[in-house]
Amino acid sequence: MKALMLGLAAGALLAGASAAMAEVVIKGKNTQDVQVKGAVANVAVGVGAKAKQSLASNVGHVKIGGDNKQTVDVKGAVANVASGAMTTAEQSLASNVGK
């Protein structure tokens, strides 16, 4: 039980730390290529759990001034699941997310 509580506390700290939006500036040629052969799974369980998953994506204050190519080739499965009361699941595949 103590290990579970420690894990939950650590998860809450990490979730709070990742809330800040990073600045992403792309000025030249940028290629992000993800090939999934099999599966990618992201799961968050519990009250208020947040499952965030990004493949070949830029997350934050994104500014693109150059050639930007983002591709995700899935030969299998990509899953992002949040289970529990007041949970959210966010998934970005070859995306620019933010302001």
N, CA, C and O atoms as a printed pandas DataFrame, in Angstrom:
     atom_number atom_name residue_name chain_id  residue_number  x_coord  y_coord  z_coord
0              1         N          MET        A               1    0.827   -1.191    0.000
1              2        CA          MET        A               1    0.000    0.000    0.000
2              3         C          MET        A               1    0.871    1.255    0.000
3              4         O          MET        A               1    0.571    2.232   -0.685
4              5         N          LYS        A               2    1.965    1.212    0.786
5              6        CA          LYS        A               2    2.860    2.360    0.845
6              7         C          LYS        A               2    3.478    2.638   -0.527
7              8         O          LYS        A               2    3.602    3.793   -0.933
8              9         N          ALA        A               3    3.866    1.575   -1.239
9             10        CA          ALA        A               3    4.459    1.736   -2.571
10            11         C          ALA        A               3    3.435    2.325   -3.544
11            12         O          ALA        A               3    3.781    3.144   -4.396
12            13         N          LEU        A               4    2.172    1.902   -3.414
13            14        CA          LEU        A               4    1.131    2.438   -4.281
14            15         C          LEU        A               4    0.943    3.933   -4.039
15            16         O          LEU        A               4    0.836    4.705   -4.993
16            17         N          MET        A               5    0.902    4.342   -2.790
17            18        CA          MET        A               5    0.729    5.757   -2.458
18            19         C          MET        A               5    1.921    6.577   -2.950
19            20         O          MET        A               5    1.752    7.692   -3.443
20            21         N          LEU        A               6    3.125    6.021   -2.814
21            22        CA          LEU        A               6    4.322    6.708   -3.294
22            23         C          LEU        A               6    4.260    6.874   -4.807
23            24         O          LEU        A               6    4.608    7.928   -5.340
24            25         N          GLY        A               7    3.813    5.819   -5.500
25            26        CA          GLY        A               7    3.680    5.885   -6.953
26            27         C          GLY        A               7    2.663    6.914   -7.387
27            28         O          GLY        A               7    2.885    7.643   -8.354
28            29         N          LEU        A               8    1.533    6.982   -6.673
29            30        CA          LEU        A               8    0.510    7.970   -7.001
30            31         C          LEU        A               8    1.018    9.388   -6.766
31            32         O          LEU        A               8    0.749   10.283   -7.567
32            33         N          ALA        A               9    1.749    9.598   -5.673
33            34        CA          ALA        A               9    2.301   10.927   -5.386
34            35         C          ALA        A               9    3.316   11.335   -6.453
35            36         O          ALA        A               9    3.319   12.481   -6.901
36            37         N          ALA        A              10    4.170   10.410   -6.857
37            38        CA          ALA        A              10    5.165   10.703   -7.893
38            39         C          ALA        A              10    4.475   11.027   -9.208
39            40         O          ALA        A              10    4.891   11.941   -9.920
40            41         N          GLY        A              11    3.424   10.284   -9.533
41            42        CA          GLY        A              11    2.672   10.547  -10.761
42            43         C          GLY        A              11    2.037   11.926  -10.746
43            44         O          GLY        A              11    2.025   12.620  -11.762
44            45         N          ALA        A              12    1.509   12.325   -9.593
45            46        CA          ALA        A              12    0.897   13.654   -9.480
46            47         C          ALA        A              12    1.934   14.746   -9.658
47            48         O          ALA        A              12    1.656   15.763  -10.293
48            49         N          LEU        A              13    3.125   14.554   -9.110
49            50        CA          LEU        A              13    4.198   15.536   -9.273
50            51         C          LEU        A              13    4.618   15.655  -10.730
51            52         O          LEU        A              13    4.812   16.760  -11.237
52            53         N          LEU        A              14    4.759   14.519  -11.403
53            54        CA          LEU        A              14    5.153   14.542  -12.811
54            55         C          LEU        A              14    4.073   15.181  -13.665
55            56         O          LEU        A              14    4.383   15.915  -14.604
56            57         N          ALA        A              15    2.817   14.917  -13.357
57            58        CA          ALA        A              15    1.723   15.513  -14.124
58            59         C          ALA        A              15    1.731   17.026  -13.979
59            60         O          ALA        A              15    1.505   17.740  -14.956
60            61         N          GLY        A              16    1.983   17.518  -12.798
61            62        CA          GLY        A              16    2.041   18.961  -12.574
62            63         C          GLY        A              16    3.232   19.589  -13.262
63            64         O          GLY        A              16    3.139   20.703  -13.777
64            65         N          ALA        A              17    4.346   18.889  -13.275
65            66        CA          ALA        A              17    5.564   19.415  -13.896
66            67         C          ALA        A              17    5.429   19.503  -15.409
67            68         O          ALA        A              17    6.024   20.381  -16.034
68            69         N          SER        A              18    4.651   18.598  -16.005
69            70        CA          SER        A              18    4.539   18.590  -17.464
70            71         C          SER        A              18    3.449   19.532  -17.973
71            72         O          SER        A              18    3.217   19.604  -19.179
72            73         N          ALA        A              19    2.787   20.244  -17.086
73            74        CA          ALA        A              19    1.683   21.109  -17.488
74            75         C          ALA        A              19    2.160   22.351  -18.245
75            76         O          ALA        A              19    1.396   22.919  -19.026
76            77         N          ALA        A              20    3.398   22.782  -18.032
77            78        CA          ALA        A              20    3.919   23.973  -18.712
78            79         C          ALA        A              20    4.112   23.680  -20.194
79            80         O          ALA        A              20    4.515   22.580  -20.571
80            81         N          MET        A              21    3.820   24.670  -21.029
81            82        CA          MET        A              21    3.963   24.509  -22.472
82            83         C          MET        A              21    5.355   24.967  -22.903
83            84         O          MET        A              21    5.755   26.099  -22.632
84            85         N          ALA        A              22    6.075   24.096  -23.564
85            86        CA          ALA        A              22    7.393   24.434  -24.078
86            87         C          ALA        A              22    7.251   25.190  -25.386
87            88         O          ALA        A              22    6.246   25.054  -26.084
88            89         N          GLU        A              23    8.251   25.982  -25.715
89            90        CA          GLU        A              23    8.254   26.687  -26.992
90            91         C          GLU        A              23    8.993   25.840  -28.008
91            92         O          GLU        A              23   10.123   25.416  -27.767
92            93         N          VAL        A              24    8.354   25.591  -29.150
93            94        CA          VAL        A              24    8.948   24.816  -30.236
94            95         C          VAL        A              24    9.045   25.729  -31.450
95            96         O          VAL        A              24    8.031   26.212  -31.952
96            97         N          VAL        A              25   10.278   25.964  -31.924
97            98        CA          VAL        A              25   10.500   26.819  -33.086
98            99         C          VAL        A              25   11.212   25.997  -34.154
99           100         O          VAL        A              25   12.294   25.459  -33.914
100          101         N          ILE        A              26   10.599   25.902  -35.336
101          102        CA          ILE        A              26   11.186   25.170  -36.457
102          103         C          ILE        A              26   11.459   26.178  -37.560
103          104         O          ILE        A              26   10.532   26.769  -38.113
104          105         N          LYS        A              27   12.745   26.374  -37.880
105          106        CA          LYS        A              27   13.122   27.366  -38.888
106          107         C          LYS        A              27   13.585   26.729  -40.186
107          108         O          LYS        A              27   13.404   27.307  -41.258
108          109         N          GLY        A              28   14.170   25.563  -40.105
109          110        CA          GLY        A              28   14.703   24.908  -41.304
110          111         C          GLY        A              28   13.905   23.675  -41.654
111          112         O          GLY        A              28   12.700   23.612  -41.410
112          113         N          LYS        A              29   14.582   22.692  -42.227
113          114        CA          LYS        A              29   13.924   21.446  -42.614
114          115         C          LYS        A              29   13.789   20.553  -41.387
115          116         O          LYS        A              29   14.758   20.331  -40.661
116          117         N          ASN        A              30   12.580   20.042  -41.160
117          118        CA          ASN        A              30   12.304   19.189  -40.016
118          119         C          ASN        A              30   11.501   17.983  -40.485
119          120         O          ASN        A              30   10.460   18.126  -41.126
120          121         N          THR        A              31   12.003   16.784  -40.154
121          122        CA          THR        A              31   11.293   15.559  -40.496
122          123         C          THR        A              31   11.132   14.716  -39.251
123          124         O          THR        A              31   12.107   14.399  -38.568
124          125         N          GLN        A              32    9.893   14.356  -38.961
125          126        CA          GLN        A              32    9.592   13.461  -37.854
126          127         C          GLN        A              32    8.862   12.269  -38.438
127          128         O          GLN        A              32    7.769   12.412  -38.987
128          129         N          ASP        A              33    9.458   11.096  -38.323
129          130        CA          ASP        A              33    8.902    9.904  -38.938
130          131         C          ASP        A              33    8.849    8.794  -37.901
131          132         O          ASP        A              33    9.882    8.383  -37.373
132          133         N          VAL        A              34    7.649    8.308  -37.609
133          134        CA          VAL        A              34    7.479    7.212  -36.659
134          135         C          VAL        A              34    6.860    6.034  -37.396
135          136         O          VAL        A              34    5.837    6.175  -38.066
136          137         N          GLN        A              35    7.489    4.874  -37.265
137          138        CA          GLN        A              35    6.950    3.648  -37.837
138          139         C          GLN        A              35    6.619    2.705  -36.696
139          140         O          GLN        A              35    7.500    2.294  -35.940
140          141         N          VAL        A              36    5.343    2.367  -36.576
141          142        CA          VAL        A              36    4.888    1.451  -35.538
142          143         C          VAL        A              36    4.667    0.095  -36.181
143          144         O          VAL        A              36    3.798   -0.073  -37.037
144          145         N          LYS        A              37    5.465   -0.863  -35.754
145          146        CA          LYS        A              37    5.319   -2.240  -36.230
146          147         C          LYS        A              37    5.051   -3.079  -34.991
147          148         O          LYS        A              37    5.971   -3.548  -34.322
148          149         N          GLY        A              38    3.786   -3.253  -34.709
149          150        CA          GLY        A              38    3.366   -3.920  -33.480
150          151         C          GLY        A              38    2.371   -3.024  -32.780
151          152         O          GLY        A              38    1.300   -2.750  -33.321
152          153         N          ALA        A              39    2.704   -2.560  -31.583
153          154        CA          ALA        A              39    1.742   -1.740  -30.843
154          155         C          ALA        A              39    2.443   -0.712  -29.971
155          156         O          ALA        A              39    3.550   -0.928  -29.479
156          157         N          VAL        A              40    1.762    0.413  -29.795
157          158        CA          VAL        A              40    2.149    1.439  -28.828
158          159         C          VAL        A              40    0.934    1.651  -27.943
159          160         O          VAL        A              40   -0.149    1.963  -28.438
160          161         N          ALA        A              41    1.105    1.486  -26.638
161          162        CA          ALA        A              41   -0.019    1.636  -25.721
162          163         C          ALA        A              41    0.349    2.592  -24.596
163          164         O          ALA        A              41    1.457    2.545  -24.061
164          165         N          ASN        A              42   -0.584    3.450  -24.250
165          166        CA          ASN        A              42   -0.432    4.381  -23.140
166          167         C          ASN        A              42   -1.716    4.303  -22.322
167          168         O          ASN        A              42   -2.803    4.533  -22.852
168          169         N          VAL        A              43   -1.600    3.979  -21.032
169          170        CA          VAL        A              43   -2.780    3.787  -20.192
170          171         C          VAL        A              43   -2.589    4.529  -18.881
171          172         O          VAL        A              43   -1.536    4.434  -18.251
172          173         N          ALA        A              44   -3.621    5.272  -18.472
173          174        CA          ALA        A              44   -3.637    5.928  -17.159
174          175         C          ALA        A              44   -4.920    5.505  -16.459
175          176         O          ALA        A              44   -6.004    5.579  -17.038
176          177         N          VAL        A              45   -4.794    5.061  -15.210
177          178        CA          VAL        A              45   -5.937    4.559  -14.458
178          179         C          VAL        A              45   -6.019    5.269  -13.123
179          180         O          VAL        A              45   -5.014    5.423  -12.428
180          181         N          GLY        A              46   -7.227    5.704  -12.764
181          182        CA          GLY        A              46   -7.443    6.308  -11.458
182          183         C          GLY        A              46   -8.244    7.585  -11.571
183          184         O          GLY        A              46   -8.464    8.099  -12.668
184          185         N          VAL        A              47   -8.672    8.087  -10.451
185          186        CA          VAL        A              47   -9.466    9.315  -10.423
186          187         C          VAL        A              47   -8.626   10.472  -10.946
187          188         O          VAL        A              47   -7.522   10.715  -10.458
188          189         N          GLY        A              48   -9.148   11.184  -11.937
189          190        CA          GLY        A              48   -8.452   12.333  -12.502
190          191         C          GLY        A              48   -7.236   11.986  -13.341
191          192         O          GLY        A              48   -6.407   12.855  -13.611
192          193         N          ALA        A              49   -7.112   10.736  -13.756
193          194        CA          ALA        A              49   -5.947   10.308  -14.530
194          195         C          ALA        A              49   -5.937   10.975  -15.904
195          196         O          ALA        A              49   -6.988   11.224  -16.495
196          197         N          LYS        A              50   -4.728   11.260  -16.403
197          198        CA          LYS        A              50   -4.567   11.854  -17.728
198          199         C          LYS        A              50   -3.586   11.009  -18.526
199          200         O          LYS        A              50   -2.450   10.794  -18.103
200          201         N          ALA        A              51   -4.026   10.539  -19.665
201          202        CA          ALA        A              51   -3.164    9.785  -20.566
202          203         C          ALA        A              51   -2.864   10.680  -21.763
203          204         O          ALA        A              51   -3.765   11.020  -22.529
204          205         N          LYS        A              52   -1.597   11.061  -21.923
205          206        CA          LYS        A              52   -1.191   11.907  -23.050
206          207         C          LYS        A              52   -0.152   11.151  -23.856
207          208         O          LYS        A              52    0.817   10.619  -23.315
208          209         N          GLN        A              53   -0.375   11.116  -25.162
209          210        CA          GLN        A              53    0.538   10.393  -26.040
210          211         C          GLN        A              53    0.747   11.188  -27.315
211          212         O          GLN        A              53   -0.215   11.631  -27.942
212          213         N          SER        A              54    2.000   11.370  -27.700
213          214        CA          SER        A              54    2.332   12.106  -28.923
214          215         C          SER        A              54    3.370   11.323  -29.718
215          216         O          SER        A              54    4.424   10.958  -29.197
216          217         N          LEU        A              55    3.062   11.074  -30.969
217          218        CA          LEU        A              55    4.001   10.420  -31.879
218          219         C          LEU        A              55    4.238   11.346  -33.061
219          220         O          LEU        A              55    3.283   11.769  -33.711
220          221         N          ALA        A              56    5.484   11.665  -33.349
221          222        CA          ALA        A              56    5.862   12.575  -34.435
222          223         C          ALA        A              56    5.082   13.878  -34.336
223          224         O          ALA        A              56    4.550   14.370  -35.331
224          225         N          SER        A              57    5.019   14.427  -33.140
225          226        CA          SER        A              57    4.246   15.634  -32.888
226          227         C          SER        A              57    5.070   16.672  -32.152
227          228         O          SER        A              57    6.036   16.344  -31.463
228          229         N          ASN        A              58    4.679   17.924  -32.305
229          230        CA          ASN        A              58    5.257   19.024  -31.547
230          231         C          ASN        A              58    4.171   19.534  -30.614
231          232         O          ASN        A              58    3.063   19.847  -31.049
232          233         N          VAL        A              59    4.495   19.616  -29.323
233          234        CA          VAL        A              59    3.504   20.048  -28.341
234          235         C          VAL        A              59    4.048   21.251  -27.594
235          236         O          VAL        A              59    5.140   21.193  -27.030
236          237         N          GLY        A              60    3.302   22.329  -27.586
237          238        CA          GLY        A              60    3.709   23.543  -26.893
238          239         C          GLY        A              60    3.356   24.761  -27.725
239          240         O          GLY        A              60    2.410   24.740  -28.512
240          241         N          HIS        A              61    4.123   25.817  -27.544
241          242        CA          HIS        A              61    3.958   27.020  -28.359
242          243         C          HIS        A              61    4.735   26.778  -29.648
243          244         O          HIS        A              61    5.942   27.016  -29.703
244          245         N          VAL        A              62    4.047   26.307  -30.682
245          246        CA          VAL        A              62    4.684   25.836  -31.910
246          247         C          VAL        A              62    4.713   26.948  -32.954
247          248         O          VAL        A              62    3.685   27.535  -33.289
248          249         N          LYS        A              63    5.929   27.226  -33.468
249          250        CA          LYS        A              63    6.106   28.193  -34.555
250          251         C          LYS        A              63    6.888   27.498  -35.662
251          252         O          LYS        A              63    8.017   27.055  -35.453
252          253         N          ILE        A              64    6.276   27.406  -36.848
253          254        CA          ILE        A              64    6.932   26.736  -37.964
254          255         C          ILE        A              64    7.214   27.756  -39.051
255          256         O          ILE        A              64    6.294   28.384  -39.574
256          257         N          GLY        A              65    8.489   27.921  -39.393
257          258        CA          GLY        A              65    8.884   28.854  -40.425
258          259         C          GLY        A              65    9.685   28.172  -41.511
259          260         O          GLY        A              65   10.296   28.843  -42.343
260          261         N          GLY        A              66    9.692   26.863  -41.517
261          262        CA          GLY        A              66   10.466   26.117  -42.505
262          263         C          GLY        A              66    9.657   24.966  -43.057
263          264         O          GLY        A              66    8.427   24.973  -43.010
264          265         N          ASP        A              67   10.358   23.979  -43.580
265          266        CA          ASP        A              67    9.747   22.796  -44.161
266          267         C          ASP        A              67    9.555   21.758  -43.058
267          268         O          ASP        A              67   10.535   21.255  -42.509
268          269         N          ASN        A              68    8.334   21.440  -42.737
269          270        CA          ASN        A              68    8.025   20.529  -41.647
270          271         C          ASN        A              68    7.237   19.340  -42.177
271          272         O          ASN        A              68    6.148   19.509  -42.725
272          273         N          LYS        A              69    7.785   18.130  -42.016
273          274        CA          LYS        A              69    7.107   16.912  -42.464
274          275         C          LYS        A              69    6.975   15.977  -41.268
275          276         O          LYS        A              69    7.962   15.628  -40.621
276          277         N          GLN        A              70    5.732   15.577  -40.987
277          278        CA          GLN        A              70    5.472   14.686  -39.870
278          279         C          GLN        A              70    4.641   13.506  -40.373
279          280         O          GLN        A              70    3.560   13.700  -40.930
280          281         N          THR        A              71    5.142   12.287  -40.177
281          282        CA          THR        A              71    4.411   11.101  -40.623
282          283         C          THR        A              71    4.421   10.034  -39.536
283          284         O          THR        A              71    5.391    9.879  -38.793
284          285         N          VAL        A              72    3.315    9.305  -39.467
285          286        CA          VAL        A              72    3.203    8.140  -38.591
286          287         C          VAL        A              72    2.633    7.011  -39.433
287          288         O          VAL        A              72    1.530    7.119  -39.968
288          289         N          ASP        A              73    3.385    5.936  -39.546
289          290        CA          ASP        A              73    2.971    4.762  -40.318
290          291         C          ASP        A              73    2.700    3.638  -39.318
291          292         O          ASP        A              73    3.622    3.135  -38.675
292          293         N          VAL        A              74    1.425    3.247  -39.190
293          294        CA          VAL        A              74    1.046    2.239  -38.199
294          295         C          VAL        A              74    0.716    0.928  -38.895
295          296         O          VAL        A              74   -0.209    0.850  -39.704
296          297         N          LYS        A              75    1.478   -0.083  -38.570
297          298        CA          LYS        A              75    1.204   -1.439  -39.020
298          299         C          LYS        A              75    0.995   -2.259  -37.756
299          300         O          LYS        A              75    1.859   -3.030  -37.338
300          301         N          GLY        A              76   -0.164   -2.072  -37.168
301          302        CA          GLY        A              76   -0.491   -2.700  -35.886
302          303         C          GLY        A              76   -1.525   -1.848  -35.187
303          304         O          GLY        A              76   -2.622   -1.646  -35.709
304          305         N          ALA        A              77   -1.184   -1.342  -34.000
305          306        CA          ALA        A              77   -2.172   -0.577  -33.236
306          307         C          ALA        A              77   -1.499    0.507  -32.404
307          308         O          ALA        A              77   -0.369    0.350  -31.942
308          309         N          VAL        A              78   -2.216    1.605  -32.224
309          310        CA          VAL        A              78   -1.811    2.668  -31.315
310          311         C          VAL        A              78   -3.013    2.922  -30.407
311          312         O          VAL        A              78   -4.105    3.218  -30.893
312          313         N          ALA        A              79   -2.818    2.809  -29.095
313          314        CA          ALA        A              79   -3.925    2.982  -28.160
314          315         C          ALA        A              79   -3.532    3.944  -27.046
315          316         O          ALA        A              79   -2.407    3.920  -26.547
316          317         N          ASN        A              80   -4.468    4.776  -26.676
317          318        CA          ASN        A              80   -4.285    5.733  -25.583
318          319         C          ASN        A              80   -5.565    5.685  -24.757
319          320         O          ASN        A              80   -6.632    6.041  -25.258
320          321         N          VAL        A              81   -5.478    5.251  -23.501
321          322        CA          VAL        A              81   -6.669    4.998  -22.698
322          323         C          VAL        A              81   -6.538    5.640  -21.330
323          324         O          VAL        A              81   -5.501    5.530  -20.677
324          325         N          ALA        A              82   -7.602    6.315  -20.900
325          326        CA          ALA        A              82   -7.709    6.810  -19.523
326          327         C          ALA        A              82   -8.961    6.192  -18.934
327          328         O          ALA        A              82  -10.038    6.272  -19.525
328          329         N          SER        A              83   -8.820    5.570  -17.762
329          330        CA          SER        A              83   -9.940    4.878  -17.152
330          331         C          SER        A              83  -10.115    5.337  -15.714
331          332         O          SER        A              83   -9.172    5.318  -14.923
332          333         N          GLY        A              84  -11.330    5.747  -15.389
333          334        CA          GLY        A              84  -11.632    6.192  -14.039
334          335         C          GLY        A              84  -12.460    7.457  -14.086
335          336         O          GLY        A              84  -12.678    8.036  -15.151
336          337         N          ALA        A              85  -12.920    7.879  -12.919
337          338        CA          ALA        A              85  -13.738    9.087  -12.830
338          339         C          ALA        A              85  -12.910   10.312  -13.204
339          340         O          ALA        A              85  -11.756   10.436  -12.792
340          341         N          MET        A              86  -13.498   11.212  -13.982
341          342        CA          MET        A              86  -12.888   12.486  -14.363
342          343         C          MET        A              86  -11.521   12.313  -15.037
343          344         O          MET        A              86  -10.579   13.040  -14.724
344          345         N          THR        A              87  -11.414   11.355  -15.959
345          346        CA          THR        A              87  -10.156   11.111  -16.659
346          347         C          THR        A              87  -10.188   11.714  -18.054
347          348         O          THR        A              87  -11.257   11.979  -18.604
348          349         N          THR        A              88   -8.996   11.930  -18.624
349          350        CA          THR        A              88   -8.886   12.413  -19.997
350          351         C          THR        A              88   -7.794   11.640  -20.724
351          352         O          THR        A              88   -6.803   11.219  -20.128
352          353         N          ALA        A              89   -7.999   11.465  -22.014
353          354        CA          ALA        A              89   -6.997   10.841  -22.864
354          355         C          ALA        A              89   -6.786   11.747  -24.072
355          356         O          ALA        A              89   -7.737   12.065  -24.786
356          357         N          GLU        A              90   -5.554   12.159  -24.299
357          358        CA          GLU        A              90   -5.205   13.006  -25.439
358          359         C          GLU        A              90   -4.162   12.285  -26.271
359          360         O          GLU        A              90   -3.188   11.750  -25.741
360          361         N          GLN        A              91   -4.375   12.275  -27.571
361          362        CA          GLN        A              91   -3.451   11.587  -28.467
362          363         C          GLN        A              91   -3.169   12.454  -29.680
363          364         O          GLN        A              91   -4.088   12.997  -30.293
364          365         N          SER        A              92   -1.896   12.581  -30.023
365          366        CA          SER        A              92   -1.483   13.363  -31.183
366          367         C          SER        A              92   -0.588   12.501  -32.069
367          368         O          SER        A              92    0.447   12.001  -31.627
368          369         N          LEU        A              93   -0.996   12.335  -33.313
369          370        CA          LEU        A              93   -0.190   11.593  -34.280
370          371         C          LEU        A              93    0.161   12.539  -35.417
371          372         O          LEU        A              93   -0.730   13.037  -36.106
372          373         N          ALA        A              94    1.448   12.793  -35.620
373          374        CA          ALA        A              94    1.929   13.691  -36.675
374          375         C          ALA        A              94    1.196   15.024  -36.610
375          376         O          ALA        A              94    0.603   15.463  -37.596
376          377         N          SER        A              95    1.238   15.655  -35.466
377          378        CA          SER        A              95    0.456   16.876  -35.215
378          379         C          SER        A              95    1.304   17.978  -34.604
379          380         O          SER        A              95    2.402   17.746  -34.097
380          381         N          ASN        A              96    0.760   19.183  -34.669
381          382        CA          ASN        A              96    1.289   20.331  -33.925
382          383         C          ASN        A              96    0.187   20.754  -32.975
383          384         O          ASN        A              96   -0.888   21.170  -33.406
384          385         N          VAL        A              97    0.449   20.648  -31.694
385          386        CA          VAL        A              97   -0.569   20.899  -30.680
386          387         C          VAL        A              97   -0.109   22.055  -29.791
387          388         O          VAL        A              97    0.997   22.024  -29.253
388          389         N          GLY        A              98   -0.937   23.046  -29.642
389          390        CA          GLY        A              98   -0.614   24.163  -28.759
390          391         C          GLY        A              98   -1.056   25.464  -29.380
391          392         O          GLY        A              98   -1.970   25.507  -30.202
392          393         N          LYS        A              99   -0.392   26.516  -28.972
393          394        CA          LYS        A              99   -0.761   27.850  -29.434
394          395         C          LYS        A              99    0.220   28.334  -30.467
395          396         O          LYS        A              99    0.079   29.444  -30.980
